[in-house]
Amino acid sequence: MDYIFLRELRVETVIGVYDWERRIRQTLIFDLELGTDVRRAATSGKLADALDYSTVAKSISQFVVAGQFYLLESLAEGVATLVLERFPVSWLRLSVGKLHALSNARIAGVTIERGKPGAK
């Protein structure tokens, strides 16, 4: 399997369980590994044959900003579902973290792995 990756995709959104978090925008950091077959794009050299990671990033950003999530876990699950349903990806690993969620840590978050049923 081949992998396309996105590192440190930043999205500002409202997320959190506390009242004060629901009144501010916080920066989330996304890291993704997307399992796909790149051979056709590698051979043709055409964007139409590739997983367009710019479109993936834009779709994720729009989804996150429009969402009303309280937990990073729920947000991560929603992003994973979006990517697996909308793009030619058979598997993904997604990490999402919140900057300065803890006073003694730069970032705190969650990592999930998901795949399409029957995908190898």
N, C-alpha and C positions, 0 to 999 in steps of 0.2 A: 504494500500500500504506500502511496505517496502522501505527503502532507503539505498543506499550505498553512502558514502560520501568520498570526497577527499578534504583535506584542505592544502592550501598553496603550491600547485604544482607550482614550479618555472620553467620558460622557458625564455631563453634569445633569443631575436630576434630583427630584425629591424622593427620598427613601429613608425608612427608619420607623421604629415603633414608638418613639417618644414624641410628645406634642411639639417640642422645640425642633425636632428633626423634620416635622411635617411643614414647618414654616420657612425652611431654607433649602437651598440647592447644595448638594454635595457631589464631589468628584468621585466617580467610580473608575477603576482601572480594569480593563479586560485583556486577558491573554487567551488566545485560541489556537488550537491545532485542529485542522480540518482534514480528515481522511478522504482522499479523492484520487482519481487516476489522471495524471498530468501528461500521459504519453501523447494523446491526440494533439493537445496544445503545443507540446514540445516539438512535434513533427511539423505541424502546420505553421506555427508562429503567429496564429490568429487569436485575438482576444475572444472571439466568438466561441472558440473551442476550449477556453480556459475557465477556471473558477475565478470570476472577477472579484478579487478581494476588496476592491473599492466599493462595489455594490453591497457586498456582505457587511462591511463596516457601516455604510450608510443605513442599511436596513436595521442593524442592531441599534445604532444611535437613535433612530426614529422610534423604534419599539420601546426603548428604555425611557426616553423623554416622555412619551405618551402614556406610559404605564403608571399605575398607582400601587407600587409594591411597598411592602413593609419590611420584608426579609430578603436578604441577599439570596437565600436558598430558592425562594419563589421566583425571583428575577432570573437567576441562572437557569432554572428549569424552563422558564418561558423563552429565554434566548436560545437555548438548545433546541427546543421544539421548533421555533421559527427557522433556524438555520437548516435543520434536518428536513423540514417540509418544503422549504423554498429553494434550496440550492442542491447541486449534485454532490452531496457529501454523504458518505455512508457511516462515518464515525466522527465524533469530536471530543476533545478535552477542552473544557472551559474553566478558567479561573476568573473570578470577579472579586475585587477587593475595594474596601472603602478606606480612603485616606484618613488618617488621624482618628479612627474610630475609638482607639484606646490612647490614653495619654502616654503610655510607655512603648508604643509600637507605631511604626510609620504607616502600616497597612494591615488590615485584618479582612479575611474573606473566606471563600469557599471554592473548591475545585470539584467539578463533576465530569464524568465521562458518560456519553450516551451514543447509541448507535441505532441505525434503522433495523427493524426486525429482519432477521435472515441475512444481514450484511456480514461480510467477512473482512 
